[in-house]
């Protein structure tokens, strides 16, 4: 049995709202004891790690990670994604189903999770496809994938346009309390769009996606949630109007969670500048007013999950005319330091920043992680929230280097990452 104690730490636990000195004792991969306050006794026969006052929190849980494996390994493998996650303090990743072949049956779910476990790095879990081959028409084997361990079901970046199909998916999933996720968008208003509608997109000659398209899509999705009683996750909300719609749904008692990407909390439409394709995202970057509304939603607890929206794309897919460039950005390794800008620049409490990165996703997906508590997995991150860093995309562990944070000065350096009590970074 391995015994390890991390002492002299600043414990950050959003589940108990504790921010103060303490220590954590780890035995056989799980937290055996959490000591709050100054720990004076150090048990014998225990390996001691002195945190020197750095912050110790539960490891981050990123529920929206794309990889190229299987089918497009030059973009990203499960190993390179896991190494990037470990370096960023992320201890659990949920792989999206839009691989080749798609993760639309229990065998593919099993493959992803067995392959991830064999790497012996971070926890690798799978999200299953909601429809076969992500075609938006035929319901996938949701029940069997749920039994195989899929944590939720989504068609990823593809909106399920057919309302009858989405209704069937929700109705079936509601029978065994499975979580369904969908991107809120009206396809007819967003088709071909590469930027947010407005003066900037018009000046740059880019096809724009109006903010109302997200609200229209969300209104439809929430109506189906109300009718079917399904558990639902709104995937990557990006506009102030959609937040207002979400708040009304919550007031009616609908069981609806919402995620936001770190990119939409840190950047706005102006950042695309002179057609900088690393800022070509889906959904597109929105106005500064939308960004500020999202930050306030995190502060108020309306946002359940912050994701990296990790979407690797090699140089040949990004270094194209803006409208032709592949959307998406890598973000696993920079997730924590980028999220800490909400603390340093926008005044959010550290616990409020960490909650949608740890406790929030764990509670949503039914994981026993995300908390500093006796019996919880010893998945931990030790970090210095004030340490300055300059992001160098070429030095990132992801195989693709398409980071919008390249060259940006951030604060927050990961000093150590543990999974089940094993130090992996």
N, C-alpha and C positions, 0 to 999 in steps of 0.2 A: 504494500500500500504506500503510495507516494503522499508525503505530507509537505505542504508548502505554506508559508505565511508571508503575506505582503503587508508590511508594517509602515508606520509613519506616513500614511497616505491621507489625502483629502478625499473622502468618500462622497460620491455623487449618486444618489439613488432616487430617481423621480417617483418610484412606486411608494416610497415612504416620505417623500419631500425632505430627505436628509441631505444636508450639505455641511460636512464638518469633518474633523479628524477621526481617524479610525484605522482598523486593520481587518484583514480577511484571512481566515484559516481555511486551507484547501486540503481535502483528503479524498483520494481515489477519484479525482476528476470532478468533485462537487464541492460546493461551499459548505464547510462543516460549522463555521461560526463567523458571525460578523460582529466585530467589537467597535462600538461607537464611542468616541471620546479617546483620550490618550491611553494607549495600551501600555501597561507597565510590565506585565508578565509575558515572557517569551517561552513557550513550551519547549522542552528538550526533544531532540531527535527530529527537529523540523528545519527544513531549508528556509532561510530567511532572505527575503528580498526587501531592501530598504527603499521605499518610494521617494524618500527625501522631500516629502511635501507635495509631490505631484498628484494630479487628479486620478482617481481610480473609479471606473464605472463599469457597468455591464457592457459587454461587447456589442457593437452596433449590429442591427439586423436590417439587411437591405433586401426588400421584397421584389425589386424590379431590376434584374440583371440579365442582359443579353450576352450570350457567348456564341462563338461560331461552331462549337462542337455540339452535336455532330453536323458535318456537311460543309462547314466553312472554317476549318481550323486555322488558316492563315490570318483570319481576323482576330480570333481569340480562342484559346482552349480553356477547359475547365481548370487546368493547372495554372495557366497565366492569370486567369481571373481570380483564382484562390490566392495566389501570391500577392496580387494587387490588393485584394480585400484585407489580407493579414497586415500588410504594410499600412493600411488605412484604419486599422482598429475595427474592421468589420469581421465578426465571427460567424455569421450565418448569412448565406446568400440564397435567394430563391430565383432559379433560372427560368427565364421566359420560354414559352412553348414554340416560338417561331424559329425553330431550327430546321434542318433538312436531313431526314424527314421530321415533320412536326411532332411534338410531344402530345399525341392525341390518342394514345392507348396505354394500358398499364405496363406493357413491356418497355416502352420508351421512358416512362416515369422511373421504372426500376433501373434502367440503364444509367440515367443521369445520376441517380442517388448512389448506386453502387460505384460508379466511376469516381464520384466525388469523395466517397468514403475511402476508397483505395488510395487517394492522394494523401490522406492523413494530415490535412491542413485545416481549412475552415469547414463548418457544417454546410453541405450542399444539398438543398432541397429543390423540388421541381414544382412549377405551376403547370397544370394541364390545360390543353386547348379546350375551349368551349364548343367549337365545331370542328368536324373532321377536316383535316388539312387546312384549317383556318379559312374555310370557304364561305363562312357566314350563312350556310344553308342547312347542313346536316349536323344534328347534335352528336357530339363525340361521346365516348364511353365514360361519362363523368362518374358514374357509380363505381366502376371498376378501378378507375384512376384514383378515386378517393380512397378505396381500400388499399391501393398500392402505395399511398403516402403523399399524393399531390395535395398541396396546401390550399390552393384555390384554382379557379378556372377562368381563363381569359383568352381572347384572340389577340392580345397584345396591342400593337399599333393599329390593327385593323378594326374598324368600327363594325359591329354587327348591325347592318343596315336593316335587315328584314326583321320587323318588329314581331312577327309571329314566331320566328326562330328564337329570338331572345326571350319571348314569353315562355316558350316550351323549355328552354334551358333553365330559366329561373324557377318555373313550376317544378321541374324534376329535381333541381338542386335543393329546393326548399324542403322536399320530403325527407332529406337526411342532413339538413342544416349546413350544406356546403356553401362556400363563399364564391360568389360570381363577381367578376370585375369587368368593366367596360369603359372605353374612352368616350366621354360625352362630346358628340359633334354631330352636326347635320351635314351629311355628305354633299348635298347639293350646294351648300354654301362654302364648303371647304375644299371641294375637288380641285386639284391643281394648285392650291395655295401653298406658298412657301414662306410667307411672312405675315405679320399681323396687319390687318387692314388699317389704313390711316395715311396721313400726309407723307410719312417716311417711305412706306411701301410704294406709294404713287410716284414719288420723286425718283425712286430707284428703279421704277418700272417693273416691280415684282407683284405677282398675283397675291392678293391679300385674303386672309381668313378673318371674317368679322367676329368680334367677341360674342355677338348674339348667337352665333352658330353653336357655341359651347352650351349656352343656356338652353337653347331649343332641344339639343340632344339630351341634356340632363333632365329636362322636364319630362321627356318621353320615358327615359329610363326609370325615373322615380315613380311615374304613373304605373309602370309594370311592376315595380317593387311593391307598391301599395296593393296591387291586385293579387300578386302571387305570394306575398309574405316572405320573399327571399332575402337572405343576407347579401348585402351589396357593397362593393368597394368602387367608388368613383376614381378612375385612373387618371392621375396627373391633371388636376384642376389648375386653371391658369388665369381665370378672369374674376373680377369683382362681382359681376352680375351672377355668375354661377354660384359663388359663395352665398349670396343672398337667397338663391333658390334652395341651396342645401340647408341653410338655417331654418327655412320654413318647413322643410321636410322633417328635420329633426324635431321641430316643435310639435309636429303631428305624430311623433312616436315611431317613425320609420327607422329600421335598423340599417343605417347607412353610414359607412366610413368613407374617408376621403384621403387620397395621397396627393402630394405635390413633389415635383422634382427640385433638387437643390439648385438647378440652373435657373428656374423661374423665381427663386428667392434671391438670387445673387445678380442676375442680369436683366436688362430690359431691351426693348426693340432697338434702341439707339446703338447698342453694342454691336449690331451687325455691321455698322460703319460702312466702309466701302466694299461691301460684298464679302465679308469675312466668313468663310464657310464653316469654321469651327463653331459658329453661333447659329448654324442652320439646324433647327430643332423641330420636333413634332411632339406636342403642339408648339407653334412658333413663340418666340419671346414676345411678351406683351408690353403694354405701356408702363410707365413708372407708377401710375396710380394703381394699376393691377398688382404690380409687385409689392407695393406698400400694403395693399389690402391682404395679400397672402401672408405677409410678415405678421400683420396684426392678427390674422386668423391663427397663426402658430402661437402667438402670445396668449390668445384667449382660449386655446385648446380646441378650436374648431377643426384643425388639421390633425388627423390621427397618425399619419405616417409621412416622413420625409424620405425620399428615395434618391439614389444616385442617378437613376434612369440610365444606367451604364449601357451604352450602345456603341461598341467598337466599330470603326470603319477605317480601312487602310488608306494611305495617302492618295492612291489612284481613285478612290471613291469620293474623296473630299476636295482635292485640288482640281476642281472643275468650276464652270460658271455656277453662280449661287443657286439658280433654279434647278440645275442638274446634279448638284452635289447630294450625296446621301445624307439624310437627317440623322442627328444623334451625336452623342459625345461620351467619351469615357469619363468615369467619375468615382470609381470605387476607392482609389487611393487618396483622393482629395476630399471625400465626403465629409469627414469630421472637421478638417481645417476650414473647409468652405462653410459648413454649418456654424462654426464658431464666429463667423463674421456677423451673424445675427446677435451674438452677445457683445462683441467688441464695437460694432458700428451702429447697431439698432437698439441696444440696451436690453435685450431679452435676458432673463435669468438663465444661468447655465442649466438648471433643472428643466426649464421650459424648452431649451434647445435639445436636450438629450431625450426628453420624454417621447417624441415621435420617431426617434432613432432607436429606441430600446424597448421600453415598456409598451408603447403604442402598438408597434407591429407584432410583438409577442402576444399581447392580449387578443389582437385581431385574428391571428392565425392559430391560437390555442397552444402556443409553445410555453414550456416552463422556464424559458430563459428571460432575459431582459430585466432582471431584478437582482439586487444584492441581498440574498436571503438564504437562510439555512436550507440545504437540500437542492438549491438551484444549481444548474451546471456552472462550473467554474470557467465561464467564457467571459473574459475580462479585457479591458483596455486601460493602460496607464499612459497618461499624456500630460504634456505641459501646455496649458491653454494660451500662454502668452509668448511662447517661443516663436520668433519670426522665421518664415520660410519663403523662398521664391520657387514657385512651381516651374519645373523643367520637364516639359512633355517628353523629351527624349530619354529622360531617366526613369519614367514611369514603368512599372512592371508589366502593364498591359502590352499585348503584342501590337495593338493599334495605339496611336499617339494623338488622337483627335480630342484634345482637351481644350475647352474654352478658357481654362484657368492658366494656360501656358504663359509664363512670364509674370503672372500676377503675384503680388506680395500678400501673403496670408499670415495668420497667427494661429499656432496650434500644431504641435509636433507629437506624433505617437512615439512613446518610449518603449512600449512593450505590449504584445498581444498574446493572450493565453486562450486556448480552447481545451476544455475538459482538463484544465490544470497544466497542460503542456504549453510551453512557451514556443510560439511559432513565428514570432517576429521580434 
